[in-house]
């Protein structure tokens, strides 16, 4: 599959677009959601991270349950999903998250909680001295409806060790998602690219996602996350090109014929490039976000989110049919 990168970007786009349109026609999906990042205080020191306060971000914080509920009160009637991921803060374990999830479900029972990456599950397992199974069962019991795909970074262990030493291994990332899927739950998968990894590493990463999907069928979407270069310790001199981003998205669609959706995450890629990616195999943009604190710290222009009306207008202008979805890709409204 590595030789697939030798094709021109237009050749790959044409092939991926055929697959995408067979699966989803002219639809381009989005959802109305809010991202909440409860803390940026982290025990880990990932070189690619601009979010953690232990690195180049000088402003540590820990949100209280009350602060999170107050922020949700401002938008809860406008969203269907709350997306909760954060740093690996030893002071914020299952007791904190249990209280948080319970409070959200009590106040806003209509909201789908998509929370805790496999890296956070691994952290909580170590912190609480519990098995992965026990942590995942507790998450489900506390109200988590699905898992995001973060923490995958790149699966090549040598590269992973250099950019994210101490974080969950690739094998355990996959194991955690397999266990979650066996519980009848859904999740997403990501790949961070455009840093020091090679094209071969990307292909290997995508193929490992495909093999797990063959076993479980539990992934809703695959998200090739574009690495942003500012305020971190990898010292990558230039951002990855739009040409390379579009090739990688197209190849993702071509390889992952068993994963329903390919997301061009506008937060990392920019909204304009994400819309172009819809011609290269992507069928989803993510959502309104409301507030984004992780990738914006690395230079992305995503801190304030984007309005639902803006997303709809941009999708129409790009020649696609906007479809608002829920977190599990049930269609809520077409425009």
Rosetta silent file (secondary structure, phi, psi, omega in degrees, C-alpha in Angstrom):
SEQUENCE: XXXXXXXXXXXXXXXXXXXXXXXXXXXXXXXXXXXXXXXXXXXXXXXXXXXXXXXXXXXXXXXXXXXXXXXXXXXXXXXXXXXXXXXXXXXXXXXXXXXXXXXXXXXXXXXXXXXXXXXXXXXXXXXXXXXXXXXXXXXXXXXXXXXXXXXXXXXXXXXXXXXXXXXXXXXXXXXXXXXXXXXXXXXXXXXXXXXXXXXXXXXXXXXXXXXXXXXXXXXXXXXXXXXXXXXXXXXXXXXXXXXXXXXXXXXXXXXXXXXXXXXXXXXXXXXXXXXXXXXXXXXXXXXXXXXXXXXXXXXXXXXXXXXXXXXXXXXXXXXXXXXXXXXXXXXXXXX
SCORE:     score description
SCORE:     0.000 S_00000001
   1 L     0.000  -21.219 -177.798    0.000    0.000    0.000 S_00000001
   2 H   -58.577  -34.860 -179.319    2.937    2.364    0.496 S_00000001
   3 H   -65.737  -14.787  177.293    3.245    2.788   -3.268 S_00000001
   4 H   -58.026  -32.694  178.540   -0.246    4.290   -3.231 S_00000001
   5 H   -64.136  -18.264  179.866    1.411    7.535   -2.125 S_00000001
   6 H   -73.598  -17.745  176.730    3.221    7.578   -5.488 S_00000001
   7 L   -68.572  156.681  177.462   -0.040    8.345   -7.243 S_00000001
   8 L   -70.288  158.567 -179.731   -0.864   11.983   -7.853 S_00000001
   9 H   -62.214  -33.714  179.750   -3.113   13.737   -5.395 S_00000001
  10 H   -72.259  -36.215  175.888   -5.788   14.070   -8.081 S_00000001
  11 H   -63.128  -46.697  179.374   -5.657   10.364   -8.902 S_00000001
  12 H   -63.828  -41.017  179.080   -6.053    9.475   -5.240 S_00000001
  13 H   -61.297  -41.645 -179.544   -8.815   12.031   -4.813 S_00000001
  14 H   -64.130  -43.317 -179.835  -10.759   10.624   -7.744 S_00000001
  15 H   -66.434  -45.264 -178.329  -10.509    7.059   -6.426 S_00000001
  16 H   -67.417  -34.410 -179.821  -11.405    8.013   -2.861 S_00000001
  17 H   -66.032  -35.907  177.228  -14.284   10.194   -4.009 S_00000001
  18 H   -62.378  -45.689  178.970  -15.856    7.259   -5.840 S_00000001
  19 H   -63.289  -47.082 -178.570  -15.762    5.187   -2.651 S_00000001
  20 H   -58.927  -44.237 -177.231  -17.031    8.064   -0.536 S_00000001
  21 H   -73.060  -29.929  173.318  -19.959    8.790   -2.853 S_00000001
  22 H   -64.052  -34.781 -177.263  -20.935    5.119   -3.033 S_00000001
  23 H   -83.470  -37.882 -168.972  -21.129    5.117    0.754 S_00000001
  24 H  -133.465    4.348 -179.444  -22.606    8.548    1.465 S_00000001
  25 L    60.214 -135.107 -178.678  -23.633   10.207   -1.775 S_00000001
  26 L   -97.504   11.056 -176.614  -23.314   13.986   -1.597 S_00000001
  27 E   -74.744  140.945  171.578  -23.828   14.165    2.163 S_00000001
  28 E  -129.503  117.058 -169.209  -21.323   15.953    4.380 S_00000001
  29 E   -89.743  151.744  170.088  -21.916   15.324    8.066 S_00000001
  30 E  -153.153  165.322  172.937  -21.459   17.521   11.114 S_00000001
  31 E  -134.711  165.645  177.780  -22.787   17.603   14.650 S_00000001
  32 L   -99.995  110.148 -172.462  -23.571   20.227   17.268 S_00000001
  33 E  -142.999  167.238  174.993  -21.173   19.600   20.108 S_00000001
  34 E  -131.126  132.914  175.318  -19.103   21.164   22.843 S_00000001
  35 E   -93.969  133.798  175.342  -15.564   20.216   23.780 S_00000001
  36 E  -126.879  126.794  178.336  -14.607   20.291   27.443 S_00000001
  37 L  -116.850   96.252 -167.728  -11.014   19.803   28.590 S_00000001
  38 L   -61.662  -27.400 -178.495  -11.205   19.526   32.394 S_00000001
  39 E  -156.714  152.987  172.936   -7.492   20.032   33.077 S_00000001
  40 L  -117.107   14.641  177.564   -4.172   20.706   31.384 S_00000001
  41 L   -90.137  118.866 -168.377   -2.039   19.458   34.282 S_00000001
  42 L  -134.309  138.451  177.021   -0.393   16.260   33.061 S_00000001
  43 L   -75.622  -20.266 -177.805    2.063   13.733   34.437 S_00000001
  44 L   -91.541  161.281 -177.087    3.259   12.949   30.897 S_00000001
  45 L  -131.114   59.277  179.805    5.617   15.043   28.787 S_00000001
  46 L   -63.368  130.886 -175.707    4.692   14.318   25.172 S_00000001
  47 L   -67.410  -25.749 -176.860    6.978   16.279   22.853 S_00000001
  48 L   -85.418   -6.350 -168.914    4.205   17.108   20.382 S_00000001
  49 L   -88.983  129.396  173.710    1.858   18.574   23.012 S_00000001
  50 L  -106.251   -0.057 -174.773    1.246   22.312   23.370 S_00000001
  51 L   -88.854  -41.425 -174.735   -1.677   21.824   25.765 S_00000001
  52 L   -61.966  135.674 -179.879   -0.001   20.449   28.883 S_00000001
  53 L   -73.486  -13.138  179.136    0.930   23.065   31.464 S_00000001
  54 L   -80.422   -4.633 -179.128    4.097   21.142   32.273 S_00000001
  55 L  -113.731 -115.861 -174.394    5.543   22.093   28.901 S_00000001
  56 L   -92.702   -2.440  176.456    5.165   25.379   26.993 S_00000001
  57 L   -91.773  113.981 -172.289    1.705   26.303   28.248 S_00000001
  58 L   -87.833    9.333 -172.348    2.296   28.442   31.381 S_00000001
  59 L  -119.735   83.410  179.599   -1.314   28.496   32.575 S_00000001
  60 L   -69.717  146.607  176.554   -2.285   25.384   34.575 S_00000001
  61 L  -151.470  156.391  171.890   -5.938   24.834   35.376 S_00000001
  62 E  -137.886  115.845 -179.590   -8.378   22.344   36.877 S_00000001
  63 L   -80.443  138.398  173.638  -12.063   22.898   36.167 S_00000001
  64 L   -82.436  163.346  176.747  -14.565   22.215   38.927 S_00000001
  65 H   -58.181  -41.798 -178.589  -17.782   20.349   38.259 S_00000001
  66 H   -62.846  -40.838  179.046  -19.661   23.601   38.843 S_00000001
  67 H   -63.858  -40.066  179.396  -17.555   25.464   36.283 S_00000001
  68 H   -67.477  -43.815  178.575  -18.216   22.793   33.668 S_00000001
  69 H   -63.079  -36.921  177.591  -21.954   22.763   34.342 S_00000001
  70 H   -63.749  -42.439  179.034  -22.021   26.554   34.080 S_00000001
  71 H   -66.877  -35.547  178.205  -20.315   26.425   30.688 S_00000001
  72 H   -69.682  -33.366 -178.655  -22.752   23.745   29.514 S_00000001
  73 H   -59.325  -26.107 -177.310  -25.746   25.789   30.676 S_00000001
  74 L   -77.473  -14.773 -174.296  -24.882   28.374   28.032 S_00000001
  75 L  -141.632    0.319 -170.898  -25.233   25.941   25.126 S_00000001
  76 H   -58.148  -31.061 -179.844  -26.922   22.706   26.298 S_00000001
  77 H   -78.473   -8.294 -176.580  -30.102   23.421   24.316 S_00000001
  78 H  -106.464   -6.633 -174.379  -28.061   23.897   21.136 S_00000001
  79 L  -124.351  163.803  176.229  -25.926   20.734   21.230 S_00000001
  80 L  -118.059  -11.716 -175.571  -26.384   16.967   21.238 S_00000001
  81 E  -138.697  140.799  167.578  -22.906   15.905   22.372 S_00000001
  82 E  -117.233  125.112 -173.515  -20.371   16.852   25.020 S_00000001
  83 E  -107.107  114.935 -171.772  -16.845   15.698   24.180 S_00000001
  84 E  -120.680  110.004  172.329  -14.641   15.389   27.278 S_00000001
  85 L  -140.412  152.691 -179.397  -10.903   14.752   27.091 S_00000001
  86 L  -157.642 -161.245 -179.528   -8.060   16.202   29.101 S_00000001
  87 L   -87.047  174.498 -178.310   -4.624   15.716   30.571 S_00000001
  88 L   -96.443   80.594 -175.177   -3.417   12.941   32.870 S_00000001
  89 L   -94.467  114.604 -177.117   -3.793   14.770   36.169 S_00000001
  90 L   -60.546  -16.628  179.296   -3.095   12.521   39.197 S_00000001
  91 L   -88.329   -4.349 -176.360   -5.501   14.599   41.290 S_00000001
  92 L  -123.564   88.757 -177.409   -8.417   13.911   38.928 S_00000001
  93 L  -103.604 -155.196 -176.048   -9.306   10.217   39.008 S_00000001
  94 H   -64.349  -28.750  178.307  -12.459    8.174   38.650 S_00000001
  95 H   -64.045  -43.761  178.235  -14.131    9.928   41.581 S_00000001
  96 H   -63.149  -50.538 -176.456  -13.866   13.272   39.796 S_00000001
  97 H   -67.945  -33.874  176.008  -15.032   11.916   36.453 S_00000001
  98 H   -61.495  -44.577  177.401  -17.811    9.910   38.053 S_00000001
  99 H   -63.799  -41.264 -179.252  -19.155   13.046   39.698 S_00000001
 100 H   -63.357  -51.919 -177.577  -18.775   14.993   36.451 S_00000001
 101 H   -62.381  -41.741  179.255  -20.550   12.456   34.230 S_00000001
 102 H   -62.926  -40.432 -179.974  -23.319   11.965   36.768 S_00000001
 103 H   -66.497  -39.180  178.882  -23.890   15.700   37.100 S_00000001
 104 H   -66.380  -45.914 -179.122  -24.073   16.142   33.324 S_00000001
 105 H   -63.188  -36.589  179.240  -26.497   13.253   32.882 S_00000001
 106 H   -68.952  -43.894 -176.652  -28.709   14.579   35.692 S_00000001
 107 H   -78.296  -35.732 -173.764  -28.775   18.143   34.394 S_00000001
 108 L  -136.865   71.842 -174.890  -28.835   17.339   30.661 S_00000001
 109 L   -62.114  -18.398 -179.025  -30.038   13.774   30.061 S_00000001
 110 L   -77.663  -14.971 -174.803  -30.360   14.405   26.321 S_00000001
 111 L   -80.380  133.786  172.698  -26.609   14.917   25.884 S_00000001
 112 E   -82.003  125.339  177.661  -24.449   12.117   24.529 S_00000001
 113 E   -95.976  112.742  172.923  -21.230   11.918   26.546 S_00000001
 114 E  -106.708  111.654 -167.362  -18.221   11.068   24.401 S_00000001
 115 E  -150.298  150.957  170.788  -15.362   10.924   26.850 S_00000001
 116 L    68.545  109.376  176.270  -11.940    9.665   27.850 S_00000001
 117 L   -71.212  167.725  176.025   -9.409    8.521   25.299 S_00000001
 118 H   -62.376  -29.645  175.738   -7.696    5.152   25.534 S_00000001
 119 H   -65.307  -38.842  177.445   -4.653    7.031   26.846 S_00000001
 120 H   -70.294  -36.795  175.852   -6.812    8.366   29.696 S_00000001
 121 H   -60.922  -44.366  177.802   -8.220    4.891   30.346 S_00000001
 122 H   -61.355  -43.608  177.968   -4.656    3.592   30.620 S_00000001
 123 H   -60.926  -46.263 -179.099   -3.780    6.470   32.980 S_00000001
 124 H   -66.942  -34.974  176.539   -6.831    5.839   35.173 S_00000001
 125 H   -60.171  -45.218  179.034   -6.092    2.117   35.225 S_00000001
 126 H   -69.564  -41.252 -177.586   -2.620    2.817   36.605 S_00000001
 127 H   -64.708  -43.039 -174.536   -3.822    5.552   38.962 S_00000001
 128 H   -95.255   -2.202 -177.193   -6.657    3.505   40.462 S_00000001
 129 L    56.294   49.264  179.416   -4.902    0.119   40.236 S_00000001
 130 L  -123.887  154.391  174.807   -7.775   -1.282   38.194 S_00000001
 131 L   -70.343  161.632  174.387   -7.876   -3.419   35.060 S_00000001
 132 H   -57.028  -42.767 -178.947   -8.853   -1.871   31.750 S_00000001
 133 H   -58.106  -42.935 -178.112  -12.070   -3.869   31.917 S_00000001
 134 H   -66.328  -40.235  178.954  -12.922   -2.414   35.323 S_00000001
 135 H   -65.225  -44.824 -178.788  -12.255    1.162   34.201 S_00000001
 136 H   -65.560  -40.855  177.370  -14.333    0.746   31.047 S_00000001
 137 H   -63.373  -38.506  177.812  -17.202   -0.866   32.917 S_00000001
 138 H   -65.998  -41.396  177.623  -17.124    2.004   35.408 S_00000001
 139 H   -58.280  -47.687 -179.947  -17.181    4.549   32.579 S_00000001
 140 H   -62.455  -41.706  178.983  -20.248    2.922   31.053 S_00000001
 141 H   -62.738  -35.595 -176.672  -21.923    2.743   34.449 S_00000001
 142 H   -81.612   -9.765  174.499  -21.210    6.435   35.065 S_00000001
 143 L   119.106    6.028  177.089  -22.804    7.520   31.799 S_00000001
 144 L   -72.620  126.694 -176.047  -20.162    7.512   29.065 S_00000001
 145 L   -94.144  -35.842  176.767  -21.928    6.723   25.794 S_00000001
 146 E  -153.339  165.294 -179.134  -18.974    6.463   23.403 S_00000001
 147 E  -109.175  140.342  171.881  -15.206    6.971   23.342 S_00000001
 148 L   -73.715  174.891 -174.557  -13.226    9.457   21.257 S_00000001
 149 L  -103.105    9.029 -174.834  -10.257    8.275   19.247 S_00000001
 150 L   -66.654  167.352  178.641   -7.492   10.374   20.787 S_00000001
 151 L    86.430   -6.249  179.739   -4.220    9.092   22.177 S_00000001
 152 L   -73.095  -35.687 -178.394   -3.466    6.897   19.184 S_00000001
 153 L    48.997 -114.245  174.082   -0.845    9.352   17.863 S_00000001
 154 L  -129.347  137.118 -170.314    1.239    7.066   15.625 S_00000001
 155 L   -77.553  -21.314  178.263    1.450    3.336   16.320 S_00000001
 156 L   -57.018  120.244 -169.451    5.100    2.800   15.342 S_00000001
 157 H   -69.096  -33.013  178.684    6.628    2.180   18.773 S_00000001
 158 H   -65.922  -45.838  177.988   10.039    3.749   18.121 S_00000001
 159 H   -66.032  -42.594 -179.496    8.437    6.973   16.932 S_00000001
 160 H   -60.116  -42.046 -179.520    5.805    6.767   19.654 S_00000001
 161 H   -63.542  -34.538 -179.337    8.460    6.391   22.334 S_00000001
 162 H   -74.323  -41.870 -174.142   10.229    9.517   21.096 S_00000001
 163 H   -90.881  -20.725 -173.772    7.180   11.775   20.811 S_00000001
 164 H  -147.703   49.663 -176.940    5.036   10.383   23.654 S_00000001
 165 L   -60.380  132.764  179.754    7.196    8.348   26.029 S_00000001
 166 L    96.094  -16.771  178.526    5.173    6.939   28.907 S_00000001
 167 L   -77.356  165.384  179.827    1.825    7.145   27.148 S_00000001
 168 L   -48.872  140.183  177.498   -0.253    4.043   26.462 S_00000001
 169 L   -71.250  162.633  177.850    1.391    1.650   23.990 S_00000001
 170 H   -62.318  -40.386  179.890   -0.110    1.076   20.574 S_00000001
 171 H   -60.942  -43.038 -178.367   -0.975   -2.508   21.532 S_00000001
 172 H   -75.765  -30.065  173.634   -2.832   -1.375   24.645 S_00000001
 173 H   -58.604  -47.771 -179.515   -4.573    1.469   22.802 S_00000001
 174 H   -66.168  -39.178  179.850   -6.015   -1.120   20.434 S_00000001
 175 H   -62.479  -42.546 -179.520   -6.803   -3.507   23.290 S_00000001
 176 H   -61.685  -43.753  178.857   -8.776   -0.841   25.171 S_00000001
 177 H   -68.170  -35.688  176.867  -10.902   -0.087   22.121 S_00000001
 178 H   -62.636  -43.403  178.064  -11.433   -3.786   21.478 S_00000001
 179 H   -62.798  -41.618  178.288  -12.683   -4.247   25.037 S_00000001
 180 H   -62.351  -43.341  179.202  -14.992   -1.231   24.687 S_00000001
 181 H   -64.120  -38.201  179.471  -16.385   -2.594   21.438 S_00000001
 182 H   -66.118  -18.695  174.919  -16.993   -5.989   23.051 S_00000001
 183 L   -82.965    1.934 -179.253  -19.180   -4.157   25.578 S_00000001
 184 L    85.861   15.109 -176.764  -21.387   -3.109   22.662 S_00000001
 185 L  -103.147  159.588 -179.892  -20.029    0.434   22.627 S_00000001
 186 E  -108.237  158.189  176.559  -18.747    2.558   19.757 S_00000001
 187 E  -152.862  174.672  172.816  -15.613    4.662   19.406 S_00000001
 188 E  -112.281  172.133  175.551  -13.509    6.579   16.930 S_00000001
 189 E  -134.657  144.773  179.486   -9.865    6.169   15.930 S_00000001
 190 E  -124.828  169.427  169.017   -7.258    8.809   15.169 S_00000001
 191 E  -148.216  121.298  176.340   -3.780    9.111   13.692 S_00000001
 192 E   -86.155  122.382 -177.158   -1.527   12.099   14.332 S_00000001
 193 E  -137.716  162.436 -179.513    0.539   12.753   11.210 S_00000001
 194 L    98.250   17.808  178.586    2.772   15.397    9.700 S_00000001
 195 L  -111.544 -105.738 -178.235    5.468   15.366   12.391 S_00000001
 196 L  -111.668    4.735  179.872    8.453   12.951   12.320 S_00000001
 197 L   -75.229  165.811  176.614    6.623    9.817   11.209 S_00000001
 198 L  -104.358  168.259  174.487    7.052    8.312    7.756 S_00000001
 199 H   -60.595  -37.771  178.900    4.468    7.420    5.162 S_00000001
 200 H   -61.553  -38.312  177.156    5.150    3.750    5.950 S_00000001
 201 H   -62.886  -39.098  179.281    4.248    4.412    9.594 S_00000001
 202 H   -63.700  -45.928 -179.159    0.953    5.936    8.501 S_00000001
 203 H   -60.754  -45.530  179.025    0.078    2.950    6.324 S_00000001
 204 H   -59.307  -43.311 -179.799    0.910    0.515    9.146 S_00000001
 205 H   -59.715  -50.158 -177.956   -1.221    2.561   11.562 S_00000001
 206 H   -63.128  -40.231 -178.984   -4.233    2.617    9.252 S_00000001
 207 H   -67.769  -31.301  176.391   -3.957   -1.103    8.512 S_00000001
 208 H   -69.606  -35.798  173.819   -3.919   -1.935   12.235 S_00000001
 209 H   -62.958  -42.618 -179.464   -7.140    0.045   12.648 S_00000001
 210 H   -61.608  -41.825 -178.646   -8.605   -1.919    9.744 S_00000001
 211 H   -65.298  -39.423  177.588   -7.670   -5.262   11.316 S_00000001
 212 H   -67.595  -39.053  178.836   -9.324   -4.370   14.616 S_00000001
 213 H   -62.216  -34.644  176.296  -12.407   -3.150   12.780 S_00000001
 214 H   -61.567  -33.597 -179.753  -12.619   -6.530   11.043 S_00000001
 215 H   -78.675  -40.490 -167.634  -12.801   -8.167   14.494 S_00000001
 216 H  -115.322  -31.466 -174.891  -15.186   -5.776   16.263 S_00000001
 217 L    65.107   20.879 -171.404  -16.924   -3.409   13.846 S_00000001
 218 L   -93.352   -7.018 -179.808  -16.866   -0.861   16.656 S_00000001
 219 E   -85.787  126.105  173.176  -15.251    2.163   15.007 S_00000001
 220 E   -77.445  -42.944 -171.179  -17.625    4.851   13.754 S_00000001
 221 E  -149.535  151.477  171.394  -14.978    7.039   12.166 S_00000001
 222 E  -111.365  135.779 -173.414  -11.288    7.365   11.422 S_00000001
 223 E  -125.959  102.573  172.049   -9.744   10.793   11.930 S_00000001
 224 E   -74.300  107.687 -175.800   -6.355   11.641   10.385 S_00000001
 225 E   -88.965  124.708  179.923   -5.283   14.432   12.767 S_00000001
 226 E   -79.752  124.249  176.975   -2.994   17.066   11.275 S_00000001
 227 L   -69.706  130.502  174.971   -0.052   17.902   13.535 S_00000001
 228 L  -103.772  138.967 -160.287    0.255   21.625   14.244 S_00000001
 229 L   -89.815  -13.604 -170.121    3.812   22.835   14.741 S_00000001
 230 L   -83.074  152.870  167.799    3.701   25.689   17.275 S_00000001
 231 L    58.698   37.624  173.642    4.522   25.709   21.007 S_00000001
 232 L  -142.509 -178.768 -168.761    5.859   22.182   21.414 S_00000001
 233 L  -106.239   13.852  175.304    9.181   20.387   21.630 S_00000001
 234 L   -81.260  -24.574  178.103    9.306   18.391   18.393 S_00000001
 235 L    56.171   41.974  172.902   10.750   21.377   16.546 S_00000001
 236 L   -76.175  121.712 -169.171    9.263   20.401   13.211 S_00000001
 237 L   -70.710  -31.356 -175.262   10.188   23.406   11.027 S_00000001
 238 L  -134.614  142.538  174.805    7.253   23.406    8.614 S_00000001
 239 L   -66.604  153.584  177.772    3.643   22.238    8.787 S_00000001
 240 L   -62.273  145.375 -175.620    2.674   19.332    6.583 S_00000001
 241 L   -74.280  155.381  174.232    1.469   20.447    3.163 S_00000001
 242 H   -59.528  -35.303  177.670   -2.150   20.488    2.085 S_00000001
 243 H   -57.978  -46.905 -179.006   -1.104   18.161   -0.728 S_00000001
 244 H   -70.516  -35.370  177.334    0.139   15.563    1.781 S_00000001
 245 H   -61.822  -47.318 -177.869   -2.933   15.988    3.985 S_00000001
 246 H   -66.283  -37.840  175.879   -5.286   15.321    1.085 S_00000001
 247 H   -60.932  -44.084 -176.720   -3.281   12.290   -0.029 S_00000001
 248 H   -67.256  -38.865  176.729   -3.400   10.838    3.484 S_00000001
 249 H   -65.256  -43.707  179.129   -7.143   11.382    3.813 S_00000001
 250 H   -62.665  -44.279  179.199   -7.769    9.780    0.436 S_00000001
 251 H   -63.822  -36.526  176.617   -5.580    6.776    1.268 S_00000001
 252 H   -59.333  -43.643  179.562   -7.412    6.412    4.581 S_00000001
 253 H   -65.466  -38.492 -177.068  -10.711    6.160    2.725 S_00000001
 254 H   -71.083  -39.215 -179.566   -9.318    3.635    0.271 S_00000001
 255 H   -75.579  -44.129 -171.723   -7.780    1.345    2.891 S_00000001
 256 L   -88.370   62.362 -179.436  -10.534    1.584    5.507 S_00000001
 257 L   -71.782   -7.928  178.984  -13.379    0.184    3.456 S_00000001
 258 L  -105.825    2.187  174.256  -14.831   -1.267    6.667 S_00000001
 259 L  -104.059  122.963 -170.711  -14.923    1.996    8.657 S_00000001
 260 L   -60.695  -38.063 -169.436  -18.063    3.961    7.796 S_00000001
 261 E  -130.245  141.671  170.954  -16.745    7.507    8.098 S_00000001
 262 E  -113.938  122.172 -175.769  -13.559    9.447    7.451 S_00000001
 263 E  -101.162  124.923  168.583  -13.456   12.705    9.344 S_00000001
 264 L   -91.753   94.245 -172.543  -11.588   15.762    8.102 S_00000001
 265 L   -70.374  101.672 -171.340  -11.270   17.344   11.529 S_00000001
 266 H   -60.963  -27.183  179.974  -11.563   21.018   10.676 S_00000001
 267 H   -57.356  -41.735 -176.881  -10.030   22.031   14.015 S_00000001
 268 H   -90.818  -33.511 -172.844   -6.648   20.613   12.996 S_00000001
 269 H   -95.585  -14.297 -170.024   -6.768   20.974    9.212 S_00000001
 270 L    88.036  148.334 -176.591   -8.638   24.338    8.961 S_00000001
 271 H   -65.075  -40.755 -178.590  -12.230   24.573    7.821 S_00000001
 272 H   -63.401  -44.824 -179.680  -11.344   25.434    4.235 S_00000001
 273 H   -69.402  -34.484  177.426   -9.002   22.462    3.782 S_00000001
 274 H   -61.914  -36.880  177.518  -11.491   20.155    5.506 S_00000001
 275 H   -68.253  -38.717  174.548  -14.080   21.150    2.923 S_00000001
 276 H   -62.883  -38.700 -178.707  -11.629   20.393    0.116 S_00000001
 277 H   -61.132  -21.654  176.450  -10.977   17.023    1.791 S_00000001
 278 L   -64.818  -18.284  173.681  -14.626   16.161    1.194 S_00000001
 279 L   -89.805   -1.268 -176.618  -13.593   15.730   -2.465 S_00000001
 280 L  -123.639   28.021  173.188  -10.808   13.384   -1.332 S_00000001
 281 L   110.485  -19.573 -179.337  -12.763   10.792    0.639 S_00000001
 282 L   -77.009  146.110  178.266  -13.818   12.601    3.816 S_00000001
 283 L  -130.014    6.223 -176.781  -17.531   12.732    4.645 S_00000001
 284 E  -143.974  145.074 -178.848  -17.520   14.374    8.087 S_00000001
 285 E  -110.031   -4.366 -164.142  -16.149   17.642    9.524 S_00000001
 286 E    78.249 -138.849 -170.138  -16.808   17.066   13.261 S_00000001
 287 E  -143.316 -155.608 -174.442  -18.932   19.830   14.756 S_00000001
 288 L   -74.808  -27.643  172.461  -19.415   23.255   16.214 S_00000001
 289 L    72.022  -43.988 -176.483  -16.967   22.544   19.096 S_00000001
 290 L    72.391  -67.641  178.423  -17.895   25.754   21.005 S_00000001
 291 L  -139.859  131.131 -177.759  -14.485   25.989   22.696 S_00000001
 292 L  -126.817  125.260 -172.022  -11.310   24.121   21.708 S_00000001
 293 L  -116.391  -11.400 -172.543   -8.233   24.208   23.949 S_00000001
 294 L   -92.144  -60.985 -176.137   -5.856   21.473   22.792 S_00000001
 295 H   -74.516  -29.368  177.669   -4.985   21.956   19.121 S_00000001
 296 H   -61.802  -28.005  177.080   -5.464   25.735   19.281 S_00000001
 297 H   -67.353  -20.713  179.502   -2.518   25.840   21.699 S_00000001
 298 H   -97.237   10.123  173.555   -0.374   24.468   18.862 S_00000001
 299 L   112.299   -4.649  179.924   -1.385   27.232   16.471 S_00000001
 300 L   -74.583  145.556 -179.382   -4.726   26.129   15.016 S_00000001
 301 L   -90.674   64.369 -172.128   -7.402   28.830   14.604 S_00000001
 302 L  -128.194    4.649 -169.038  -10.071   26.821   16.388 S_00000001
 303 L   -58.412  -39.020 -176.129  -10.340   28.252   19.889 S_00000001
 304 L   -93.890    8.144 -178.471  -13.803   29.744   19.478 S_00000001
 305 L    67.252 -160.046  178.669  -15.376   26.901   17.510 S_00000001
 306 L  -148.992  148.068 -177.451  -17.723   27.670   14.631 S_00000001
 307 L   -76.689  155.192  176.684  -21.448   28.308   14.489 S_00000001
 308 H   -58.522  -41.805 -178.862  -23.908   25.769   13.156 S_00000001
 309 H   -64.405  -38.308  178.532  -25.091   28.294   10.580 S_00000001
 310 H   -66.065  -43.709  178.145  -21.543   28.867    9.350 S_00000001
 311 H   -59.292  -46.236 -179.310  -20.915   25.149    8.943 S_00000001
 312 H   -60.646  -45.295 -178.823  -24.130   24.721    6.976 S_00000001
 313 H   -64.152  -43.695 -179.156  -23.332   27.678    4.711 S_00000001
 314 H   -65.053  -40.940  179.637  -19.766   26.536    4.068 S_00000001
 315 H   -63.797  -42.639  177.796  -20.866   22.983    3.267 S_00000001
 316 H   -63.289  -43.410  179.960  -23.465   24.241    0.808 S_00000001
 317 H   -62.416  -28.154  179.019  -20.944   26.581   -0.818 S_00000001
 318 L   -81.297   -3.566  176.494  -18.604   23.620   -1.271 S_00000001
 319 L    90.777   15.457  179.542  -21.313   21.825   -3.236 S_00000001
 320 L  -112.287  166.179 -179.925  -22.291   19.245   -0.630 S_00000001
 321 E   -97.417  111.845 -179.125  -25.518   18.527    1.214 S_00000001
 322 E   -67.266  133.172  176.218  -25.175   19.388    4.930 S_00000001
 323 E  -131.110  116.510  174.227  -26.483   16.679    7.261 S_00000001
 324 E   -80.624  132.334 -176.275  -26.571   17.195   11.002 S_00000001
 325 E  -122.233  167.454  168.272  -25.944   13.897   12.793 S_00000001
 326 L   -93.526 -172.651 -173.653  -25.834   12.630   16.329 S_00000001
 327 L   -68.114  -21.684 -179.399  -22.711   11.094   17.876 S_00000001
 328 L  -103.997   15.144  175.705  -23.472    7.653   16.408 S_00000001
 329 L    70.481   23.579  165.207  -24.145    9.028   12.915 S_00000001
 330 L   -75.384  134.228 -175.773  -27.899    8.830   13.018 S_00000001
 331 E   -78.322  127.336 -178.410  -29.117   11.583   10.707 S_00000001
 332 E   -99.262  -41.002 -177.551  -31.029   14.322   12.546 S_00000001
 333 E  -160.185  137.362  174.900  -31.639   16.932    9.862 S_00000001
 334 E  -106.944  149.941 -177.591  -30.722   17.600    6.257 S_00000001
 335 L  -123.531    0.000    0.000  -30.374   21.079    4.810 S_00000001
